[in-house]
Structure formats: structure tokens, C-alpha cells
Amino acid sequence: MFAGSKRLAIALVASTVFTAPALAVDDALIAAAKKEGQVTWYTTQIVNQFVAPTAQYFEKKYGIKVNYVRAETSQVLLRIINEARAGKVQADILDGTGMAGLVKEGLVEKWLPESVKRLPKEYFDPNGYWTATNLYVRVAGYNTNLVKRGTEPKSYDELLDPKWKGKMAWSVSPSPTAVPGFVGVILSEYGQEKGIDYLKKLAKQEVAPLNVSARQVVDMLMAGEYSIGIHVNNSHVQISKQQGAPVEWMRMQPAIAFFSVMGVTKNSPHPNAGKLLAEFLISTEGQKLYADADYLPVAPEVQPRDPEMRPDGKEWRVHYLMPDEVEEKSAAWLKIYADIFR
């Protein structure tokens, strides 16, 4: 496991018993945000499941209009860089699985919400640029009409069974949490030599490369286009399952976990409203909205709606990919993927 993984596992286990007092937002920040009247949020979260209801909740609470733009992490980062270079910063706050590149470009405000004080220290940047909001746990999912329960693969090695050849798919979008992240965890779990060997064997399984989001891979599973989706979010599968879709997720060992982190953009048009939205998202109140949407909150005092979805670090191991590491190594991981699978 990566450095810090044990501490993170302990923190997640502790979340079942930890209760934190509510931290009040500064009245001056609220007043300044209300004066600005609106906030623009560049987000990677699913709109109908989380972004839209959260925006409505925030608007009702503070009377501040929320404008949101949804895209994949790589698109969000590129858009912010391009707008900043053109001297037209639009976003006040952003979230995604990466932030290091924007920090290096000087496009993220060095500021953390007051509420992070009650979080485990692994959940926010020690340099003060980002805060984790929720956890993505990547597993494999399957269509229950095409795969009989009990026959689904339960480990990465079982994905190599010839019976799954040509029946699996995954996202190969440029996001570092797509195939690059999978490659990184396999190399760390198996070691470089054995990991490369495993990936070469997986390539022979003819996994369909889809240039779509992980959420869309689940949609294709629901439609019966593939039997198994590799490296999908268990939260996405869980949401669809509860709506009656024929999908289920598998507790792969280890699970692959990423943080979605948020930051406040530098020189934004509504800096106080951006900070207020950040405070809200990491507050107990905001974290409950993540849980209500079947996302995995990071607040220790807020349980996921289904506690089984969050790895306990014991019976269900988890391999964390931290934001800075993802950005630092994803190019190398992507090259390995391209060399082996294309």
C-alpha cells in the first residue's frame, strides 16, 4: 500500500464512532458571499445525482445563485488553465481528482475551509490548497442478467479467465483515474515485473476500450452491451442498482480509491461565494448530501448510506492513490497502458 494508506484505513474505521461538533461559518464570509450573489462551480460530480440538488440546497440556504459546469477532471483542469491564460477566470471553485497542476500554475488560492479542522490530516493538502470532499472506490461491476450471481470474478486474477474474453469493458478517457490509475495500482500490488506480466495477460482478454466516463461504462452494463465493467465506481453501480437496474459490484481486493478534492480558484470573480460553497460542501450538512446521493463522504461523523461501500481496511483492503501522486505518475502509467493494450 502507498504511504499513508494505513493511516487512511484507520481514519475510515474510526469514522464509525467519531462525532464532531458543528463549526460555524464566519458571518463576515456569509455577508460578503451574499453581496456577490452568485458562484460558479466547475465540477466532476454527476449533475442529476448530486450537483443539481446540492446547488438548489445551497441557493435556498444562502440565497446565492449557483452556476455549475460539469466535465471530466482533465477537461475541468484544461478549461481553467485556458481561461486563466486568456485573463477570463470564470470558476470560483472546482473539484476533481487532480489539483497539483493548477497549484503549480498558481491558479489555486492557498486557503482551506474552517471545517477541515475536524478531518483526519490526510484529507486535506498540508500546503493548504485542496480539501477532499468524497471518496471514489473503483471496483468491477457486472450485469446480473448476463452473469449469474456467484459466478462473477472476485479478484483481478479471475478477470483473466478465458470465459470473460471479449465481454469486458473499461474507460480509457484521459482522466488519471481511468486506466492510468488501474495500471498504477496493479504495478504496486503485484510489483513491476509481475504487474507488467498481468497487464499483458489482461490485454489478451480484449477488454473494450471506451472513451467515456466510468459512469457511462455502468450505463452500458445496464444496457447489456458488456457483461463486466472494470474499474468503475461502486457508488455509480449502487445508485443504479437501487433504481432497479440489473447491475452489481464486486468487492475486488484491493479496492482502488481516489479522492475527489476541491479548491478555490485564484483571482475568481466571486471569491467569497466560492469559499462559502467550499465551507458548505465539507460541512457535516454538505457531507450528508454526498451520503444521500450514495457517494462516499470523507467527514468522519457522516456514514455512507450503505456502510458496506466504504472499505474498512481490514476485511476489505483499499489501495489509495493520492492526488499529487496521481498527477505525478499518470503519464508514465498511461504510456504503459498504451504500450501493452494498443
Secondary structure by P-SEA (a helix, b strand, c coil): cccaaaaaaaaaaaccccccccccccaaaaaaaaaacbbbbbccccccccaaaaaaaaaaaccbbbbbbbbcaaaaaaaaaaaaaacccccccccccccaaaaaaccccccccccccccccccccccccccccbbbbbbbbbcccccccccccccccccccccccccbbbbcccccccaaaaaaaaaaaccaaaaaaaaaaaaaaccccccccaaaaaaaaaaccccccccccaaaaaaaaaacccbbbbbcccbbbbbbbbbbbcccccaaaaaaaaaaaacaaaaaaaaaaccccccccccccccccccccccbbbbbbcaaaaaacaaaaaaaaaaccc
